[in-house]
Amino acid sequence: MTSALADQLSRTMAEIHSRGWCDGTGGNFSCVLSRDPVTLLMAPSGVDKGSVAPEDLIQVNAEGTVVAGEGRASAETLLHLEIVARTGAGAVLHTHSQAATLLSDWCLGDDQTSGSLRLEGLEMLKGLEGIGSHRSRVELPVLANDQDLTRLSAAAGPLLGDAPQGLLIAGHGLYAWGSDLSKARRHLEILEWLLEQGWRRLLLESLGQLNPRSQNIRAVLLDIEGTTCPVPFVSQVLFPYARERLDGFLRTEANGDLAPLIEAIDQAMETEGGAAHDQPRRVPTHDERVRFLQSLIAQDRKLPALKELQGLIWDQGYASGTLKCPLFDDVAPALRAWRKQGLRLAVYSSGSVKAQKLLYGHSTDGDLRDLFSHWFDTSTGPKGEATSYSAIARELQLAPAAILFVSDSRSELEAARSAGMATRFSVRPENPAVDPGPFEAITSLAQIEL
C-alpha cells in the first residue's frame, strides 16, 4: 500500500511540476498514511518536486517530526496537518502558480489579513466535490501569509469547513485537498484553471477587450436618492420624521444602548464649540444635544453618530408601518431582471448601511434586500473621490470596467469614471440636477441594456 501510494505521489508531483505550478523547490505535497496515529507521506523540504523518487519521500507524524526517510519536513507541514484534521482529507497539494500568487494578493481585504475570491457561473466549478451546477457560487478563502506556521494554521482552521476544497495564502499560493490523492489532484487542477481564467479575465476587462456591446458589466452599483427613490422621500419624509422624534427617542433610550452614540455626539459638540483642550469638559444637556442634532439635519451634515441615530429612529417607523419607501415603478422589475441575468447588485449611498437596508426592506415593492450582495456607505470613502470606487471594485472582486454605477450626481459619476467604472446619469422627477453633461442619461432603469 505504502509503495503504491509513494509511486502515485511521486508521479503526481512530477506532473504538477511539469505544468509550472511548483518551480524551483516550491510547493509541498502530502498523503495520509495513517490516521491513528496520524502519519503523512510527504516530499522533503528544499528539493525539486519534479524529481522526487518514491524512495525519497519521508513520513511525518502529528507533531511534524520526520519518523521515516531522509530529509527534513517543511514548516508548512503544520498547515497540511490542520487541513487533514479539519476536513478529513486524504491528500493535500500546495502549489506556487503565477495565477494563485497574483490573485491571492489582489483578494486580500482592506485589513490585509484575510479575504476571499468568489468563483461563480463557470462549468468547471462542477469538478469540485459537491458542486452540481455552473450556476453555483463559492468563496475561496484567502489568508495573509505568516512565517509563524502555528499561527497561520490556527487562523486557517475555522475557514476550512466551508472552503471549496481549497485555500489561498496571499502572495504564496494554493492549497487544495480531497479524500484521496486522485480527488485532491482533480480539485487542484480545477481551482488552478479557475484562477488562471480569473486573472486573464481581469486583464481583458481592464483593457476593455471583453464584450464591447455591454462592456461586460457584471455588477450594478446604485445610488438611492434620485436614482431608485424620489429625492423628497429623504428630504421631506425621512429627515423630518427623525428630527421630530429626536427629543422623545433620546429621552426614552438614553439609559439603554445609546451611551456610545451620545458620547460621540458630545465629542462632536465639543469640537464644534472649539473648547480648549486644557479646559474641563462640560457635559451637554439633553436640550443642547437635541438642538445640535436638529441643526445638523437641517444642514444635511453627515455626522456618523447622527446617521446611526436616525437609522434607529427610522427602524421604529418602518417597523410600525408608518414609513415605507416609494421606489420608482421601474426599479424592482429591473433589479429582479438583473439578478436573473446573474448580475451582482450593490448600493452606495451617503446614508448608513442600516438606513439603506431599512429602505429596501420596507419598500412599496416589498422586501428587496435579498437582491443585493453588497452595501456601501461613506465609511468606504467620500462619494466624490475615485479611491472610494476603486475600494468598492476591490470588495466586489471585479475590475472597475465590469461595474456600472448609476447616480443623479455628476461629481459622483466623474469619480466613478475616473476609477474606471461605466456610468449612467439618472434623471428623475424632482431631481435637483437634470444636466447630464458628458454622461449618458436615463429616465428609467429599464433603459439600461446589459
PyMOL commands that set and color helices and strands:
alter all, ss='L'
color gray80, all
select helices_A, chain A and resi 2-18+49-51+54-56+77-87+98-106+123-127+149-159+181-206+231-253+259-273+286-298+304-320+331-340+353-361+369-371+386-396+400-402+410-418+445-447
alter helices_A, ss='H'
color red, helices_A
select strands_A, chain A and resi 28-35+38-42+58-61+66-68+91-95+114-120+137-143+166-169+173-178+219-222+344-348+374-376+403-407+422-426+441-442
alter strands_A, ss='S'
color yellow, strands_A
deselect
rebuild
show_as cartoon
